[in-house]
Amino acid sequence: MKDSKMSLDKCIDTKYDPQTSIVLRYRNAFKFEMTDEEDSRYKEWLQKTSIREGARIFPLLTYKGVKIYILDETSLMHTKTLKSIDGCITIAKCKLKGYERVVFESGGNTGTALTEYGQRVGLETFLFLPEENIPLLNSRVFEPYKAHLISVEEPELVKRAAYLFERSNGLKHIPQTGWRYEASKFRGFFILEYMLEESKKFDWLTQAISAAFGPIGIYWVLMNFTKEIGRIPRFLGIQQEANCPMYKAWKSKKTVIEPAEINSTEQLLTKVMYDVKPHTYGTYKDLTDVLIGTNGDLTTVNHSEFGDFLEWDFDGRGILDLLRYNEVEITSIDGEVEEKTGLIALAGTLKEIDNGLITKGNRVLCCLTSGMSEADGKAKPDYRIPSLDTMIKNYSKMVFDR
């Protein structure tokens, strides 16, 4: 696709509203596969795997002269997080390539989406998850006999266990890094279409990150439309202080990332972002390109700052009340916010307004990647892995035949 508004308009499938599916709305905006025939078949699979991948943008509040808008990627998504997009994209790729049995690891959100979308088209799925994150799941998702859930006692062993299982059972490990980038490009096209409307530019784009697939894919789109947009929003990435290897490397100007040490996901502000080695996906160089190219930055939020943020008063209403007014009901259990990832981005945005990085008169688009949850805490794993040695020793019990 040529980088012009006219060519973009021609590529948009207006049969699909962005609140229904940004995947189907923008699927023709660029070519995904090597050949035209593969690309056509892939887009046919997108239509079959799509359930609901909706997004919207709305103004939330003005803070110290900064206008904050929300990119809502929770209330209109099938699985209530932006990972619905990844689920749709990844499972369509699997069907295109003929995969029938796949394995993946996750803190919860990605795993739920890949399982849900995989079951839609008959894949056999194996999710490896930190044991402490089982309460974050909805048991309904794992009721189908082809949807397998495997818990790992030690969070740092989840990836290794998944890869060992993959090799031992001849499965395909998903998703590939390139697929994650592609999923984020759909978000980029949605933001682009919004920004191309008159008087809807943004000075900053903010998002909570782990491996940072999101901003990399988004900015691939935006930077190809620099002339059309007029200015590219600066990027602010937010990490939880307890697990922020990208932030530490960026601030120390290092090219080698040192993983955090986490013995339990209970230490984390958001347990779904448990991965202490996000750089293993090879995304750090691409992230730094975005930060340098947009004059952006990274920051962190800790437990205390997040708690204070939830107590802030905005003209008589708290942040949860403001979101509820805009039809985003953040899920809480026993008075505690259940899904914090999206809110961390908003907390980090306000923090950097206070710090003077984001200044009066700026317009910010903050990505609310999650917030609503359907977890019931009743999911039961097919198998529990207390250690890799135990997994190897009891391997015969873990062989899942067709």
Disulfide bonds with the S-S distance in Angstrom:
none
